[in-house]
């Protein structure tokens, strides 16, 4: 009976628990929003849109562009419609989406951007976010390619929702794979749209994840090269490319679809994440699953070419791994290079690209303000005199430059504040001591004046009895009044002293509380630094490229499986399939094969890296 009751109780409680879990999941999910302009559509003419999770307290917006390659002619688009229809229509979109990585609302999964406004833009245009074709080319090609128009309309619809409405607003335009390429193609255009056309004070940055492709010759000569596919697709999509890049590649504008050609022409800050052995690049080059030494040689050359193409990139994170895309994956925080995680490197770059406030001299600023407004209505002589005065002030400013103010650390600011509070407390104590001395001196003088007896000649000699009687009567009346006033004066003096004592105790308690708060803040910063996420990581290195040239030699690389057995591939097995002579390696390292086979991956990578260097 008890077991039956327990089962019934659990069955009654379970729906409530599931409902709470479902409600919590829905609160974390991104909600679907269709574009206000319904003429901007996906490939099949269905409505385009985005998914949104809004945080009114945050000034930061992250707009994430999904990837999914592209189609470039009638045949490839038909095949895409049959196999990857969800990348060409919004008919299958759900009402909510739950995405990890940089769009996660969980601090343990997304330490620096979990509280931002999150926007996910699904990919349904098949044009690397560059197309402007709003009308189908023909009945056989009944497709629209409006990727660039979709992104612009998404940004326009986010403005009424709060994007750029407050000072200090920031937009991080992020994309993976084709979305990473879309970020590079649209970054400067979106920046101009927000800052110049809409006059919004918003800082725009871009992050390209695995969108850095190379226009190399494919491994199989019969395959369609990625450069040829892009050349055909650019015409089909009516692709909108950055003007500065098109000026450089006037004969072949479609070359701007490749990151290493496009990057030098960009003006907005861009962060590039790229696997040195990108799986999408392998598929584009038709190299297939790497099994033979010839395939591994081609892949190794591809990694070297990709690495050299990143030489001029100021902010890059490139591990020597085989993989594709990472920013929307829940384990993205595990990717490390030189003991620096990917989120930390990205946060460091973001902080380094913040606009600095310009500090002008007050005299120069006031002079400029008085010269500018009524410049057209001034008399020529007055203009000449004001110009001379302005030059004189400018010369004075140059001769006596303002000292550069050093940026203090948090500990230095706390120490400076503690010393300032200590000095203030000392000054208050000195003032109180001085006031007490003055009060005590005043009381002593008053008591002496009250106790002092009047000395008159007729009182001493006693010659005038009538005057002596009057003096006694006046003295009696005076003593009566003094005795009546003394209790009141004593109470008033005691109340004043008690009030001063209470104020002194309050100030002392306040000072102790402030010192305790400062001490606790210093301890939390020094001892518990690892328990909270700092605003800016300690290690800030803008360029992080893997020193090791072997595939999968990074300790944080995603695991690989053997395409023949389906099992996880050991690092030594990977090197063997790469064509490396393991016995020659053992002889060069001075170890036997048994030791080499049982060697830890970390030790083996370090030995190989040292041998190469």
C-alpha positions in Angstrom: 0.0 0.0 0.0 2.8 2.4 0.9 4.6 1.5 -2.4 1.4 2.2 -4.3 1.0 5.5 -2.6 4.6 6.5 -3.3 4.2 5.6 -7.0 1.0 7.7 -7.2 2.7 10.6 -5.4 5.6 10.5 -7.8 3.3 10.3 -10.8 1.5 13.4 -9.5 4.7 15.4 -8.9 6.5 14.5 -12.1 4.3 16.6 -14.4 5.0 19.7 -12.2 8.7 19.0 -12.3 8.7 18.6 -16.1 6.6 21.7 -16.4 9.2 23.7 -14.4 12.0 22.3 -16.4 10.2 23.1 -19.6 9.5 26.7 -18.4 13.1 27.2 -17.4 14.2 25.9 -20.8 11.9 28.2 -22.6 13.2 31.2 -20.6 16.7 30.4 -21.8 15.7 29.7 -25.4 15.8 32.2 -28.3 12.3 33.1 -29.7 11.5 33.4 -33.4 10.9 36.8 -35.0 10.1 37.2 -38.7 11.3 40.3 -40.6 9.1 43.3 -40.8 9.8 43.5 -44.5 8.1 40.4 -45.9 9.5 40.9 -49.4 12.9 39.8 -48.1 12.7 36.0 -48.2 14.6 32.7 -48.2 15.5 30.8 -51.3 12.0 29.4 -51.8 10.2 32.7 -51.1 9.3 31.9 -47.4 9.6 34.5 -44.7 13.1 35.2 -43.4 13.7 36.1 -39.8 15.8 35.6 -36.7 15.8 34.3 -33.1 16.1 36.7 -30.2 16.9 36.5 -26.5 16.7 40.1 -25.1 18.3 41.5 -22.0 17.2 45.1 -21.4 20.1 45.7 -18.9 22.8 44.9 -21.4 24.2 47.3 -24.0 25.9 44.5 -25.9 24.4 42.7 -28.9 25.7 39.5 -30.4 24.3 38.7 -33.9 25.3 35.2 -35.0 25.2 34.2 -38.7 24.7 30.5 -39.3 26.7 28.6 -41.9 26.0 25.8 -44.4 28.1 26.2 -47.6 26.2 27.4 -50.7 24.9 26.3 -54.1 26.1 28.0 -57.3 24.1 26.6 -60.3 20.9 24.9 -61.1 22.2 21.4 -60.5 23.8 22.2 -57.1 20.8 24.1 -55.9 18.4 21.2 -56.8 20.6 18.8 -55.0 20.7 21.1 -52.0 16.9 21.4 -52.0 16.6 17.6 -51.9 19.3 17.0 -49.2 19.5 20.2 -47.2 16.1 21.8 -47.6 16.2 23.3 -44.1 19.0 25.6 -45.5 16.7 27.1 -48.2 13.4 27.6 -46.4 11.9 28.8 -43.1 8.9 26.4 -43.3 10.6 24.1 -40.8 11.7 26.7 -38.3 10.6 26.0 -34.7 9.2 28.8 -32.4 12.3 28.6 -30.2 15.9 27.6 -30.5 18.5 26.7 -27.9 22.1 27.4 -29.0 25.3 26.9 -27.1 28.7 28.5 -27.3 28.8 32.3 -27.5 25.0 32.5 -27.6 24.6 30.5 -24.3 23.0 32.2 -21.3 25.0 30.1 -18.9 28.1 31.7 -17.3 30.0 28.4 -17.0 29.6 27.8 -20.8 29.8 31.5 -21.9 31.8 33.4 -19.3 32.0 36.8 -20.9 28.8 37.2 -23.1 26.2 35.1 -21.3 24.2 38.3 -20.3 24.3 40.0 -23.7 21.4 40.4 -26.1 21.6 37.2 -28.3 20.4 37.1 -31.9 20.6 34.0 -34.1 20.1 34.5 -37.8 19.3 31.2 -39.6 21.0 30.6 -43.0 18.4 30.1 -45.7 19.8 32.1 -48.7 22.6 29.7 -49.9 24.8 32.6 -51.0 27.3 33.2 -48.1 25.2 36.1 -47.0 26.0 38.2 -50.1 23.1 37.8 -52.5 20.7 40.6 -53.6 18.6 38.7 -56.2 15.0 39.3 -55.2 13.4 37.8 -58.4 13.9 34.3 -59.7 16.1 34.1 -62.8 13.9 31.7 -64.7 11.3 29.0 -64.0 14.1 26.4 -64.0 16.0 28.6 -61.5 13.1 29.5 -59.2 15.3 30.7 -56.4 15.9 34.0 -54.6 19.3 34.8 -53.1 18.9 37.7 -50.6 21.5 37.0 -47.9 22.9 40.6 -47.8 19.4 42.0 -47.7 18.3 39.7 -44.9 21.2 40.7 -42.7 20.6 44.4 -43.3 16.9 44.0 -42.4 17.7 42.1 -39.3 19.9 44.9 -38.1 17.2 47.5 -39.0 14.6 45.5 -37.0 16.9 45.3 -34.0 17.2 49.1 -33.7 13.6 49.6 -32.4 14.3 46.7 -29.9 17.2 48.7 -28.4 20.3 48.2 -30.6 22.4 51.4 -30.3 19.8 53.3 -28.3 22.1 53.9 -25.3 25.6 55.3 -25.1 28.3 52.7 -25.1 26.4 50.2 -27.2 28.4 47.4 -28.8 27.5 45.0 -31.7 29.5 41.8 -32.2 28.8 40.4 -35.6 29.7 36.7 -35.4 29.4 33.8 -37.9 30.6 30.3 -38.5 31.6 28.7 -41.8 29.6 30.5 -44.6 28.4 32.8 -41.8 32.1 33.6 -41.0 32.6 34.6 -44.6 29.3 36.6 -44.4 30.7 38.6 -41.5 33.7 39.6 -43.5 31.6 40.5 -46.6 29.1 42.7 -44.6 31.1 44.1 -41.7 32.1 47.5 -43.1 28.7 47.9 -44.7 26.8 47.3 -41.4 29.1 49.6 -39.6 28.4 52.4 -42.1 24.7 51.7 -41.9 24.5 52.1 -38.1 27.0 54.9 -37.6 26.4 57.1 -40.7 23.0 56.3 -42.1 21.2 55.8 -38.7 23.6 58.1 -36.7 23.8 55.6 -33.8 26.7 55.6 -31.3 27.5 51.9 -31.5 30.9 50.1 -31.8 30.8 47.3 -34.4 33.2 44.4 -34.4 33.4 41.1 -36.4 34.3 37.6 -35.5 34.9 35.1 -38.3 34.8 31.4 -37.3 36.1 28.9 -39.9 35.2 31.2 -42.8 38.8 31.7 -44.1 38.9 29.7 -47.3 41.7 29.3 -49.9 41.3 29.3 -53.7 43.7 26.4 -54.2 43.6 23.7 -56.9 41.6 20.7 -55.8 43.2 17.4 -54.9 41.1 15.6 -57.6 41.6 17.4 -60.9 38.1 16.5 -62.2 36.4 18.2 -59.3 35.0 21.7 -59.5 37.4 24.1 -57.7 36.1 26.3 -54.9 37.2 29.3 -56.9 35.1 28.2 -59.9 32.1 27.5 -57.8 32.3 31.0 -56.3 32.8 32.6 -59.7 29.6 31.0 -61.0 27.7 31.7 -57.7 28.6 35.4 -57.6 26.7 35.9 -60.9 23.7 33.7 -59.8 23.4 35.4 -56.4 24.0 39.0 -57.7 26.5 39.1 -54.9 27.1 42.4 -53.1 30.9 42.7 -52.4 32.8 45.3 -50.4 33.7 48.2 -52.6 37.3 48.6 -51.4 38.0 44.9 -52.2 36.4 45.2 -55.7 38.7 48.2 -56.4 41.7 45.9 -55.8 40.4 43.0 -57.8 38.7 44.8 -60.6 39.3 42.0 -63.2 38.0 39.2 -60.9 35.8 40.7 -58.2 34.7 37.2 -57.0 38.2 36.8 -55.5 36.8 38.9 -52.6 35.0 35.8 -51.3 38.4 34.5 -50.0 39.4 35.9 -46.7 43.1 36.4 -47.2 42.2 38.7 -50.3 39.4 40.5 -48.5 40.9 41.1 -45.1 43.5 43.8 -46.1 40.7 46.1 -47.4 38.5 45.9 -44.2 38.3 48.9 -41.9 36.3 47.5 -39.0 38.1 45.4 -36.4 37.9 41.6 -37.1 38.9 38.6 -35.1 39.7 35.4 -37.0 39.4 31.9 -35.6 40.5 29.2 -38.0 41.5 25.5 -37.7 44.8 25.1 -39.7 43.4 21.8 -41.1 39.8 22.8 -41.8 37.4 20.0 -42.8 35.3 22.3 -45.1 38.5 23.3 -46.9 39.3 19.6 -47.4 35.8 19.0 -48.8 36.1 22.0 -51.1 39.4 20.6 -52.4 37.8 17.1 -52.7 40.6 15.5 -50.8 38.3 13.0 -49.0 38.9 11.2 -45.8 42.7 11.3 -45.2 43.8 7.7 -45.4 46.8 7.5 -47.8 50.1 9.3 -47.4 49.4 11.3 -50.5 46.2 12.7 -49.0 48.1 13.6 -45.8 50.8 15.3 -47.8 48.2 17.4 -49.6 46.5 18.2 -46.2 49.8 19.2 -44.7 50.5 21.5 -47.6 47.0 23.0 -47.2 47.7 23.7 -43.5 51.0 25.4 -44.3 49.3 27.5 -47.0 46.5 28.5 -44.6 49.0 29.3 -41.9 51.0 31.6 -44.2 47.8 33.3 -45.3 47.2 34.5 -41.8 50.5 36.4 -41.5 49.0 39.9 -41.9 46.0 39.3 -39.5 46.3 41.3 -36.3 43.9 39.2 -34.2 43.9 35.5 -34.9 43.4 32.2 -33.0 44.6 29.2 -35.1 45.1 25.8 -33.5 46.8 23.0 -35.5 43.7 20.7 -35.5 41.3 19.0 -37.9 37.9 20.5 -37.4 35.3 23.0 -38.6 33.4 25.7 -36.7 33.5 26.1 -33.0 31.7 29.2 -31.6 28.2 27.7 -31.4 29.5 24.5 -29.7 29.1 24.0 -26.0 32.7 22.9 -25.5 34.3 25.9 -27.2 35.7 27.1 -23.9 38.0 24.0 -23.9 40.0 25.1 -27.0 43.3 26.5 -25.8 46.5 27.8 -27.4 49.6 28.6 -25.3 47.5 28.0 -22.2 45.0 30.7 -23.3 41.4 29.7 -23.9 39.5 30.9 -27.0 37.0 33.0 -24.9 39.8 34.7 -23.1 41.6 35.6 -26.3 38.4 36.9 -27.9 37.6 38.9 -24.8 41.1 40.4 -24.7 40.8 41.5 -28.4 37.4 42.9 -27.8 38.7 45.1 -24.9 41.7 46.2 -26.9 39.5 47.5 -29.7 37.3 49.7 -27.5 37.3 53.3 -28.6 39.4 55.5 -26.3 38.1 58.8 -25.0 40.0 61.7 -26.3 41.3 64.2 -23.7 41.7 67.7 -24.9 43.1 70.7 -23.1 40.3 72.8 -21.5 41.7 76.1 -23.0 41.9 74.6 -26.5 38.4 73.2 -26.2 36.8 76.5 -24.9 38.7 78.4 -27.6 37.4 76.1 -30.3 33.9 76.4 -29.0 33.9 80.2 -29.2 35.4 80.3 -32.6 33.2 77.8 -34.4 29.5 78.9 -34.0 29.5 82.5 -35.4 32.4 82.3 -37.7 30.5 83.7 -40.7 29.2 86.9 -39.0 32.5 88.2 -37.5 34.4 91.2 -38.7 37.7 90.4 -40.5 39.7 92.3 -37.9 38.0 90.4 -35.1 38.7 87.2 -36.9 42.4 88.0 -37.2 42.6 89.0 -33.6 40.8 85.8 -32.5 43.1 83.7 -34.8 46.2 85.2 -33.2 44.8 84.6 -29.7 44.0 81.0 -30.7 47.6 80.5 -32.0 49.0 82.0 -28.9 46.9 79.7 -26.7 47.9 76.7 -28.8 51.6 77.6 -28.4 51.2 77.9 -24.7 49.6 74.5 -24.6 52.5 73.0 -26.6 55.1 74.6 -24.3 53.3 73.3 -21.2 51.8 70.0 -22.1 49.4 68.3 -19.8 51.0 65.4 -17.9 50.0 62.0 -19.0 47.7 60.4 -16.4 48.7 56.8 -15.6 45.9 54.2 -15.5 45.8 52.7 -12.0 45.1 49.1 -11.3 42.2 48.0 -9.0 44.6 47.4 -6.1 46.2 50.9 -6.5 42.8 52.6 -6.6 41.7 50.7 -3.5 45.0 51.7 -1.7 44.6 55.3 -2.7 41.0 55.4 -1.4 42.1 53.8 1.9 44.8 56.4 2.4 42.3 59.2 1.5 39.8 57.9 4.1 42.5 57.6 6.7 43.6 61.2 6.1 40.0 62.4 6.4 39.5 60.6 9.7 42.8 62.1 11.1 41.6 65.6 10.1 38.2 65.0 11.8 39.9 63.8 14.9 42.2 66.8 15.0 39.2 69.2 14.6 37.3 67.4 17.4 40.4 67.5 19.8 40.7 71.3 19.0 37.0 71.9 19.7 37.1 70.0 23.0 40.1 72.1 24.1 38.2 75.3 23.3 35.1 74.0 25.1 37.0 73.1 28.3 38.8 76.4 28.3 35.5 78.3 28.0 34.0 76.3 30.8 37.0 77.0 33.1 36.9 80.7 32.4 33.2 80.8 33.1 33.5 79.0 36.4 36.3 81.3 37.5 34.1 84.3 36.7 31.2 82.9 38.6 33.3 82.0 41.7 35.1 85.3 41.8 33.7 87.6 44.6 33.3 91.3 44.1 35.8 93.4 46.2 34.5 96.8 47.1 36.0 99.4 49.5 32.9 99.9 51.5 32.5 96.1 52.0 36.0 95.8 53.4 36.0 98.9 55.6 32.3 98.5 56.7 31.8 102.3 56.9 28.5 102.4 55.0 26.0 99.9 56.6 23.2 100.8 54.2 25.3 100.1 51.2 26.5 96.8 52.7 23.0 95.7 53.2 22.1 96.4 49.6 25.2 94.6 48.5 24.2 91.5 50.6 20.7 91.6 49.1 22.0 91.9 45.5 24.5 89.1 46.2 21.7 86.9 47.7 19.6 87.5 44.6 22.5 86.8 42.3 23.3 83.5 44.0 19.7 82.5 43.7 19.7 83.1 40.0 23.1 81.4 39.5 21.9 78.4 41.5 18.8 78.2 39.4 20.7 78.4 36.1 23.5 76.0 37.1 21.5 72.8 36.7 20.2 73.8 33.3 23.7 74.8 32.1 25.1 71.6 33.4 22.5 69.5 31.6 23.1 71.4 28.4 26.8 70.9 28.6 26.4 67.2 29.3 24.0 66.8 26.4 26.5 68.6 24.1 29.3 66.3 25.2 27.2 63.2 24.8 26.2 64.3 21.3 29.9 64.9 20.3 30.7 61.5 21.8 28.0 59.8 19.7 29.1 61.5 16.5 32.6 60.5 17.2 31.6 56.8 17.7 29.5 56.9 14.5 32.5 58.2 12.5 34.8 55.6 14.1 32.3 52.8 13.2 31.9 54.1 9.6 35.7 54.3 9.2 36.1 50.7 10.5 33.3 49.5 8.1 35.0 51.2 5.1 38.4 49.7 6.0 36.8 46.2 6.4 35.1 46.6 3.0 38.4 47.6 1.3 40.3 44.8 3.0 37.7 42.3 2.0 37.8 43.6 -1.7 41.6 43.3 -1.7 41.4 39.7 -0.3 38.7 38.7 -2.8 40.8 40.1 -5.7 44.0 38.4 -4.6 42.8 35.1 -3.1 39.5 34.3 -4.8 40.5 35.6 -8.2 39.8 32.2 -9.8 36.3 32.0 -8.4 35.0 34.9 -10.5 35.4 35.9 -14.1 37.6 39.1 -14.4 36.5 41.8 -16.8 39.7 41.4 -18.9 41.9 38.2 -18.9 45.4 38.6 -17.5 47.1 37.2 -20.6 46.3 39.2 -23.6 48.1 38.1 -26.8 46.4 39.2 -30.1 48.0 36.6 -32.4 47.9 33.0 -31.4 49.1 30.6 -34.1 50.0 27.0 -33.4 53.8 26.5 -33.5 53.5 22.7 -34.2 52.8 21.9 -37.8 51.5 18.4 -37.3 47.7 17.9 -37.5 46.0 17.2 -34.1 49.2 18.2 -32.1 47.2 20.6 -30.0 46.2 19.0 -26.7 42.7 20.5 -26.9 41.9 19.4 -30.5 38.6 17.6 -31.1 38.9 13.8 -31.2 39.1 12.1 -34.6 37.8 8.7 -35.7 39.5 6.3 -38.1 37.3 6.3 -41.3 37.9 2.6 -41.8 37.3 1.3 -38.2 35.1 4.0 -36.8 37.2 4.1 -33.6 39.0 7.0 -32.1 42.4 7.5 -33.8 45.5 7.6 -31.6 48.0 10.4 -32.3 50.7 7.9 -33.3 48.3 6.1 -35.6 47.5 9.5 -37.1 51.1 10.2 -37.8 51.6 6.8 -39.3 48.7 7.4 -41.7 50.2 10.7 -42.4 53.2 8.9 -43.9 55.7 9.4 -41.1 58.3 6.7 -40.6 57.8 5.9 -36.9 61.0 3.8 -36.7 63.1 6.7 -38.1 61.4 9.0 -35.6 62.3 6.6 -32.7 65.9 6.4 -33.9 66.2 10.2 -34.2 64.7 10.7 -30.7 67.0 7.9 -29.2 64.1 5.8 -27.9 63.0 2.3 -28.7 59.6 1.5 -30.4 58.1 0.1 -27.3 58.8 3.4 -25.4 57.5 5.4 -28.3 54.3 3.4 -28.6 53.6 3.8 -24.8 54.6 7.5 -24.8 52.0 10.0 -23.7 50.6 12.3 -26.4 51.8 15.4 -24.6 55.4 14.1 -24.4 55.3 12.9 -28.0 54.1 16.2 -29.3 56.8 18.1 -27.3 59.5 15.8 -28.6 58.3 16.1 -32.2 58.0 19.9 -31.9 61.5 20.2 -30.5 62.9 17.9 -33.3 61.2 20.1 -36.0 62.4 23.3 -34.4 
